[in-house]
Amino acid sequence: MTVPTAGKAEAAELLVGAGTAFSNVAIGTGTTNFAATSTQLNNEYSRDTATTSTDTTDVTGDTAKFVKSFSFTESKAITEAGVLNNKAAGDLLAAQTFSAVNVASGDSLEITYKIDLD
């Protein structure tokens, strides 16, 4: 998982009471690994508001959790996912590429993103 520079800056703003909360999950079909300078997914297919909560990894409430289910009306090979702070554009907090998850029309895919603050 990559945490780009813009995501780090926005997270720091949130710690001091500024900024926009991260509440969106996006999926795409890009295959390029993410860099510190990445601001969006490589080839975004869909983005929407996630259900957000905290979870426990090491100490109570130390993990941010984002869950979003996507429904499909066409076949796709989903190969990337990320968390952003805006439904239209926004800063990319974290993203990763992975082996293709092939979906067809009528399928749904649930993405769960957990970010453990160590």
RODRENTI-675031 format. One record per atom (N, C-alpha, C): residue number from 1; residue in one letter; x, y, z. Coordinates in nm, 4 decimals. Example, Ala and Ser with C-alpha at 12.3 -4.5 7.8 and 13.67 -1.06 7.14 Angstrom:
! residues 2
- 1_a_1.3190_-0.5690_0.7800;
- 1_a_1.2300_-0.4500_0.7800;
- 1_a_1.3200_-0.3300_0.7800;
- 2_s_1.2850_-0.2250_0.7080;
- 2_s_1.3670_-0.1060_0.7140;
- 2_s_1.2900_0.0030_0.7870;
//
This chain:
! residues 118
- 1_m_0.0846_-0.1170_0.0000;
- 1_m_0.0000_0.0000_0.0000;
- 1_m_0.0891_0.1233_0.0000;
- 2_t_0.0526_0.2200_-0.0796;
- 2_t_0.1243_0.3462_-0.0869;
- 2_t_0.0415_0.4556_-0.0220;
- 3_v_0.1060_0.5383_0.0596;
- 3_v_0.0423_0.6572_0.1160;
- 3_v_0.1102_0.7766_0.0497;
- 4_p_0.0429_0.8373_-0.0506;
- 4_p_0.1029_0.9480_-0.1242;
- 4_p_0.1206_1.0744_-0.0392;
- 5_t_0.2046_1.1630_-0.0855;
- 5_t_0.2351_1.2885_-0.0173;
- 5_t_0.1094_1.3696_0.0119;
- 6_a_0.0204_1.3836_-0.0849;
- 6_a_-0.1017_1.4629_-0.0648;
- 6_a_-0.1891_1.4027_0.0447;
- 7_g_-0.1941_1.2716_0.0535;
- 7_g_-0.2708_1.2054_0.1579;
- 7_g_-0.2112_1.2306_0.2952;
- 8_k_-0.0791_1.2294_0.3047;
- 8_k_-0.0129_1.2587_0.4317;
- 8_k_-0.0433_1.4012_0.4760;
- 9_a_-0.0365_1.4960_0.3832;
- 9_a_-0.0628_1.6364_0.4162;
- 9_a_-0.2068_1.6557_0.4623;
- 10_e_-0.3011_1.5923_0.3939;
- 10_e_-0.4420_1.6054_0.4323;
- 10_e_-0.4675_1.5400_0.5678;
- 11_a_-0.4054_1.4279_0.5950;
- 11_a_-0.4205_1.3620_0.7254;
- 11_a_-0.3662_1.4513_0.8365;
- 12_a_-0.2539_1.5188_0.8120;
- 12_a_-0.1986_1.6110_0.9113;
- 12_a_-0.2950_1.7267_0.9372;
- 13_e_-0.3575_1.7789_0.8323;
- 13_e_-0.4565_1.8857_0.8491;
- 13_e_-0.5726_1.8383_0.9358;
- 14_l_-0.6166_1.7156_0.9163;
- 14_l_-0.7267_1.6618_0.9968;
- 14_l_-0.6896_1.6548_1.1446;
- 15_l_-0.5637_1.6259_1.1732;
- 15_l_-0.5191_1.6171_1.3121;
- 15_l_-0.5260_1.7514_1.3841;
- 16_v_-0.5217_1.8606_1.3088;
- 16_v_-0.5285_1.9930_1.3706;
- 16_v_-0.6630_2.0603_1.3462;
- 17_g_-0.7626_1.9827_1.3071;
- 17_g_-0.8983_2.0352_1.2934;
- 17_g_-0.9291_2.1001_1.1602;
- 18_a_-0.8474_2.0792_1.0609;
- 18_a_-0.8727_2.1326_0.9263;
- 18_a_-0.8847_2.0149_0.8297;
- 19_g_-0.9056_2.0439_0.7025;
- 19_g_-0.9071_1.9388_0.6023;
- 19_g_-1.0435_1.8739_0.5841;
- 20_t_-1.0484_1.7793_0.4924;
- 20_t_-1.1704_1.7071_0.4581;
- 20_t_-1.1513_1.5594_0.4894;
- 21_a_-1.2449_1.5024_0.5642;
- 21_a_-1.2345_1.3626_0.6058;
- 21_a_-1.2296_1.2679_0.4864;
- 22_f_-1.1550_1.1608_0.5011;
- 22_f_-1.1472_1.0564_0.3999;
- 22_f_-1.2671_0.9641_0.4175;
- 23_s_-1.3521_0.9568_0.3155;
- 23_s_-1.4737_0.8754_0.3289;
- 23_s_-1.5149_0.8086_0.1983;
- 24_n_-1.4270_0.8073_0.1001;
- 24_n_-1.4602_0.7492_-0.0297;
- 24_n_-1.3620_0.6397_-0.0678;
- 25_v_-1.4146_0.5354_-0.1298;
- 25_v_-1.3326_0.4274_-0.1833;
- 25_v_-1.3528_0.4251_-0.3338;
- 26_a_-1.2430_0.4093_-0.4061;
- 26_a_-1.2475_0.4007_-0.5514;
- 26_a_-1.1845_0.2693_-0.5964;
- 27_i_-1.2311_0.2197_-0.7103;
- 27_i_-1.1730_0.1015_-0.7725;
- 27_i_-1.1403_0.1345_-0.9170;
- 28_g_-1.0477_0.0598_-0.9744;
- 28_g_-1.0114_0.0853_-1.1126;
- 28_g_-0.9460_-0.0336_-1.1781;
- 29_t_-0.9007_-0.0080_-1.3002;
- 29_t_-0.8418_-0.1137_-1.3819;
- 29_t_-0.6953_-0.0864_-1.4161;
- 30_g_-0.6340_0.0096_-1.3474;
- 30_g_-0.4936_0.0407_-1.3717;
- 30_g_-0.4020_-0.0631_-1.3109;
- 31_t_-0.2800_-0.0724_-1.3646;
- 31_t_-0.1843_-0.1718_-1.3157;
- 31_t_-0.0508_-0.1108_-1.2754;
- 32_t_-0.0360_0.0200_-1.2881;
- 32_t_0.0890_0.0864_-1.2513;
- 32_t_0.0967_0.1014_-1.1003;
- 33_n_0.2105_0.0679_-1.0409;
- 33_n_0.2271_0.0860_-0.8972;
- 33_n_0.2199_0.2334_-0.8616;
- 34_f_0.1733_0.2630_-0.7424;
- 34_f_0.1568_0.4006_-0.6986;
- 34_f_0.2872_0.4554_-0.6440;
- 35_a_0.3020_0.5884_-0.6553;
- 35_a_0.4210_0.6583_-0.6067;
- 35_a_0.3795_0.7642_-0.5062;
- 36_a_0.4752_0.8237_-0.4402;
- 36_a_0.4472_0.9297_-0.3431;
- 36_a_0.3753_1.0474_-0.4079;
- 37_t_0.3937_1.0659_-0.5368;
- 37_t_0.3322_1.1781_-0.6078;
- 37_t_0.1937_1.1456_-0.6654;
- 38_s_0.1457_1.0234_-0.6481;
- 38_s_0.0145_0.9846_-0.7023;
- 38_s_-0.0958_1.0657_-0.6350;
- 39_t_-0.1941_1.1084_-0.7160;
- 39_t_-0.3057_1.1867_-0.6624;
- 39_t_-0.4405_1.1206_-0.6882;
- 40_q_-0.4472_1.0253_-0.7778;
- 40_q_-0.5706_0.9556_-0.8136;
- 40_q_-0.5344_0.8107_-0.8476;
- 41_l_-0.6362_0.7288_-0.8692;
- 41_l_-0.6091_0.5955_-0.9219;
- 41_l_-0.5583_0.6090_-1.0647;
- 42_n_-0.4939_0.5063_-1.1150;
- 42_n_-0.4379_0.5101_-1.2500;
- 42_n_-0.5456_0.5086_-1.3577;
- 43_n_-0.6486_0.4281_-1.3381;
- 43_n_-0.7579_0.4187_-1.4351;
- 43_n_-0.8866_0.3904_-1.3584;
- 44_e_-0.9389_0.4945_-1.2945;
- 44_e_-1.0544_0.4788_-1.2065;
- 44_e_-1.1786_0.4348_-1.2825;
- 45_y_-1.2478_0.3365_-1.2259;
- 45_y_-1.3733_0.2875_-1.2823;
- 45_y_-1.4926_0.3431_-1.2051;
- 46_s_-1.4839_0.3430_-1.0714;
- 46_s_-1.5956_0.3897_-0.9897;
- 46_s_-1.5437_0.4380_-0.8550;
- 47_r_-1.6152_0.5358_-0.7973;
- 47_r_-1.5819_0.5883_-0.6645;
- 47_r_-1.7115_0.6244_-0.5944;
- 48_d_-1.7197_0.5928_-0.4647;
- 48_d_-1.8410_0.6254_-0.3903;
- 48_d_-1.8102_0.6328_-0.2411;
- 49_t_-1.9047_0.6872_-0.1679;
- 49_t_-1.8912_0.7018_-0.0238;
- 49_t_-1.8917_0.5649_0.0441;
- 50_a_-1.7970_0.5441_0.1314;
- 50_a_-1.7839_0.4180_0.2039;
- 50_a_-1.8487_0.4291_0.3411;
- 51_t_-1.8747_0.3163_0.4014;
- 51_t_-1.9106_0.3115_0.5420;
- 51_t_-1.7793_0.3164_0.6183;
- 52_t_-1.7670_0.4106_0.7101;
- 52_t_-1.6417_0.4281_0.7824;
- 52_t_-1.6606_0.3984_0.9306;
- 53_s_-1.5547_0.3495_0.9923;
- 53_s_-1.5560_0.3214_1.1356;
- 53_s_-1.4114_0.3057_1.1807;
- 54_t_-1.3936_0.2792_1.3094;
- 54_t_-1.2609_0.2441_1.3581;
- 54_t_-1.2637_0.0988_1.4028;
- 55_d_-1.1478_0.0393_1.4009;
- 55_d_-1.1314_-0.1003_1.4386;
- 55_d_-1.0085_-0.1076_1.5293;
- 56_t_-0.9840_-0.2219_1.5853;
- 56_t_-0.8703_-0.2381_1.6748;
- 56_t_-0.7712_-0.3368_1.6152;
- 57_t_-0.6455_-0.2913_1.6026;
- 57_t_-0.5377_-0.3787_1.5586;
- 57_t_-0.4407_-0.4017_1.6738;
- 58_d_-0.3832_-0.2933_1.7272;
- 58_d_-0.2888_-0.3036_1.8381;
- 58_d_-0.3488_-0.2483_1.9679;
- 59_v_-0.4114_-0.1325_1.9580;
- 59_v_-0.4791_-0.0709_2.0730;
- 59_v_-0.6175_-0.0275_2.0269;
- 60_t_-0.7098_-0.0114_2.1183;
- 60_t_-0.8481_0.0205_2.0861;
- 60_t_-0.8589_0.1404_1.9933;
- 61_g_-0.9248_0.1204_1.8808;
- 61_g_-0.9558_0.2281_1.7866;
- 61_g_-0.8399_0.2806_1.7051;
- 62_d_-0.7312_0.2045_1.6891;
- 62_d_-0.6135_0.2545_1.6175;
- 62_d_-0.6165_0.2334_1.4665;
- 63_t_-0.7258_0.1794_1.4145;
- 63_t_-0.7332_0.1462_1.2729;
- 63_t_-0.8566_0.2091_1.2090;
- 64_a_-0.8343_0.2858_1.1025;
- 64_a_-0.9453_0.3420_1.0255;
- 64_a_-0.9934_0.2352_0.9279;
- 65_k_-1.1252_0.2175_0.9199;
- 65_k_-1.1824_0.1129_0.8345;
- 65_k_-1.2808_0.1747_0.7367;
- 66_f_-1.2669_0.1400_0.6092;
- 66_f_-1.3518_0.1887_0.5010;
- 66_f_-1.4089_0.0674_0.4277;
- 67_v_-1.5409_0.0588_0.4131;
- 67_v_-1.6040_-0.0543_0.3445;
- 67_v_-1.7003_-0.0011_0.2397;
- 68_k_-1.6868_-0.0504_0.1163;
- 68_k_-1.7768_-0.0104_0.0078;
- 68_k_-1.8016_-0.1292_-0.0831;
- 69_s_-1.9282_-0.1522_-0.1159;
- 69_s_-1.9666_-0.2573_-0.2097;
- 69_s_-2.0000_-0.1931_-0.3439;
- 70_f_-1.9402_-0.2434_-0.4493;
- 70_f_-1.9635_-0.1938_-0.5847;
- 70_f_-2.0429_-0.2981_-0.6638;
- 71_s_-2.1423_-0.2535_-0.7399;
- 71_s_-2.2218_-0.3409_-0.8271;
- 71_s_-2.1824_-0.3149_-0.9714;
- 72_f_-2.1904_-0.4178_-1.0535;
- 72_f_-2.1421_-0.4076_-1.1911;
- 72_f_-2.2519_-0.4366_-1.2921;
- 73_t_-2.2483_-0.3625_-1.4024;
- 73_t_-2.3399_-0.3839_-1.5145;
- 73_t_-2.2639_-0.4280_-1.6389;
- 74_e_-2.1332_-0.4517_-1.6219;
- 74_e_-2.0483_-0.4979_-1.7315;
- 74_e_-1.9301_-0.5752_-1.6739;
- 75_s_-1.8619_-0.6479_-1.7588;
- 75_s_-1.7447_-0.7234_-1.7148;
- 75_s_-1.6247_-0.6307_-1.7024;
- 76_k_-1.5479_-0.6492_-1.5969;
- 76_k_-1.4277_-0.5700_-1.5722;
- 76_k_-1.3259_-0.6563_-1.5002;
- 77_a_-1.1993_-0.6201_-1.5132;
- 77_a_-1.0913_-0.6796_-1.4348;
- 77_a_-1.0427_-0.5703_-1.3405;
- 78_i_-1.0869_-0.5740_-1.2160;
- 78_i_-1.0512_-0.4720_-1.1179;
- 78_i_-0.9126_-0.5036_-1.0625;
- 79_t_-0.8214_-0.4049_-1.0681;
- 79_t_-0.6823_-0.4279_-1.0308;
- 79_t_-0.6254_-0.3214_-0.9375;
- 80_e_-0.7077_-0.2247_-0.8952;
- 80_e_-0.6577_-0.1216_-0.8047;
- 80_e_-0.7718_-0.0680_-0.7190;
- 81_a_-0.7350_-0.0191_-0.6014;
- 81_a_-0.8323_0.0418_-0.5107;
- 81_a_-0.7616_0.1488_-0.4296;
- 82_g_-0.8411_0.2455_-0.3822;
- 82_g_-0.7830_0.3514_-0.3013;
- 82_g_-0.8865_0.4207_-0.2157;
- 83_v_-0.8383_0.5000_-0.1208;
- 83_v_-0.9226_0.5796_-0.0313;
- 83_v_-0.8943_0.7264_-0.0589;
- 84_l_-1.0026_0.8029_-0.0786;
- 84_l_-0.9909_0.9460_-0.1084;
- 84_l_-1.0821_1.0268_-0.0176;
- 85_n_-1.0619_1.1588_-0.0174;
- 85_n_-1.1409_1.2426_0.0719;
- 85_n_-1.2502_1.3212_0.0007;
- 86_n_-1.2780_1.2914_-0.1236;
- 86_n_-1.3821_1.3630_-0.1951;
- 86_n_-1.4405_1.2704_-0.3006;
- 87_k_-1.5715_1.2784_-0.3200;
- 87_k_-1.6368_1.1902_-0.4168;
- 87_k_-1.6050_1.2282_-0.5613;
- 88_a_-1.5735_1.3560_-0.5855;
- 88_a_-1.5480_1.4011_-0.7219;
- 88_a_-1.3991_1.4040_-0.7575;
- 89_a_-1.3147_1.4496_-0.6679;
- 89_a_-1.1706_1.4586_-0.6955;
- 89_a_-1.0977_1.4189_-0.5683;
- 90_g_-1.0433_1.5142_-0.4957;
- 90_g_-0.9891_1.4883_-0.3636;
- 90_g_-0.8490_1.4342_-0.3599;
- 91_d_-0.8000_1.4209_-0.2375;
- 91_d_-0.6654_1.3705_-0.2122;
- 91_d_-0.6692_1.2201_-0.1899;
- 92_l_-0.5698_1.1529_-0.2427;
- 92_l_-0.5562_1.0082_-0.2307;
- 92_l_-0.4810_0.9761_-0.1026;
- 93_l_-0.5485_0.9140_-0.0069;
- 93_l_-0.4843_0.8776_0.1198;
- 93_l_-0.3994_0.7528_0.1047;
- 94_a_-0.4528_0.6520_0.0394;
- 94_a_-0.3821_0.5250_0.0248;
- 94_a_-0.4345_0.4539_-0.0992;
- 95_a_-0.3468_0.3765_-0.1630;
- 95_a_-0.3870_0.3033_-0.2831;
- 95_a_-0.2953_0.1836_-0.3029;
- 96_q_-0.3471_0.0865_-0.3764;
- 96_q_-0.2655_-0.0294_-0.4095;
- 96_q_-0.3193_-0.0971_-0.5343;
- 97_t_-0.2284_-0.1658_-0.6028;
- 97_t_-0.2675_-0.2507_-0.7148;
- 97_t_-0.2626_-0.3947_-0.6659;
- 98_f_-0.3343_-0.4821_-0.7366;
- 98_f_-0.3412_-0.6233_-0.6977;
- 98_f_-0.3761_-0.7070_-0.8196;
- 99_s_-0.3658_-0.8378_-0.8054;
- 99_s_-0.4035_-0.9282_-0.9140;
- 99_s_-0.5497_-0.9069_-0.9487;
- 100_a_-0.5825_-0.9228_-1.0755;
- 100_a_-0.7178_-0.8938_-1.1250;
- 100_a_-0.8251_-0.9731_-1.0511;
- 101_v_-0.9291_-0.9000_-1.0151;
- 101_v_-1.0528_-0.9599_-0.9652;
- 101_v_-1.1532_-0.9415_-1.0783;
- 102_n_-1.1864_-1.0509_-1.1464;
- 102_n_-1.2750_-1.0425_-1.2620;
- 102_n_-1.4211_-1.0440_-1.2172;
- 103_v_-1.4957_-0.9447_-1.2637;
- 103_v_-1.6375_-0.9333_-1.2304;
- 103_v_-1.7176_-0.9284_-1.3603;
- 104_a_-1.8434_-0.9688_-1.3514;
- 104_a_-1.9336_-0.9677_-1.4667;
- 104_a_-2.0592_-0.8895_-1.4294;
- 105_s_-2.1402_-0.8619_-1.5273;
- 105_s_-2.2666_-0.7927_-1.5035;
- 105_s_-2.3487_-0.8684_-1.3998;
- 106_g_-2.3985_-0.7961_-1.3007;
- 106_g_-2.4754_-0.8576_-1.1934;
- 106_g_-2.3932_-0.8913_-1.0702;
- 107_d_-2.2602_-0.8889_-1.0835;
- 107_d_-2.1731_-0.9164_-0.9693;
- 107_d_-2.1617_-0.7945_-0.8788;
- 108_s_-2.1184_-0.8197_-0.7565;
- 108_s_-2.0811_-0.7108_-0.6665;
- 108_s_-1.9461_-0.7463_-0.6050;
- 109_l_-1.8734_-0.6425_-0.5682;
- 109_l_-1.7403_-0.6589_-0.5101;
- 109_l_-1.7310_-0.5661_-0.3906;
- 110_e_-1.6994_-0.6227_-0.2738;
- 110_e_-1.6853_-0.5411_-0.1549;
- 110_e_-1.5388_-0.5166_-0.1265;
- 111_i_-1.5033_-0.3897_-0.1114;
- 111_i_-1.3678_-0.3492_-0.0790;
- 111_i_-1.3652_-0.3066_0.0679;
- 112_t_-1.2738_-0.3647_0.1447;
- 112_t_-1.2524_-0.3237_0.2829;
- 112_t_-1.1082_-0.2762_0.2930;
- 113_y_-1.0915_-0.1527_0.3317;
- 113_y_-0.9602_-0.0919_0.3465;
- 113_y_-0.9406_-0.0634_0.4950;
- 114_k_-0.8302_-0.1125_0.5523;
- 114_k_-0.7974_-0.0841_0.6911;
- 114_k_-0.6613_-0.0164_0.6954;
- 115_i_-0.6554_0.0961_0.7656;
- 115_i_-0.5301_0.1689_0.7804;
- 115_i_-0.4976_0.1751_0.9288;
- 116_d_-0.3969_0.0988_0.9667;
- 116_d_-0.3531_0.0865_1.1065;
- 116_d_-0.2533_0.1980_1.1365;
- 117_l_-0.2832_0.2801_1.2342;
- 117_l_-0.1957_0.3896_1.2711;
- 117_l_-0.0970_0.3447_1.3787;
- 118_d_0.0202_0.3036_1.3338;
- 118_d_0.1269_0.2590_1.4263;
- 118_d_0.2156_0.3757_1.4625;
//
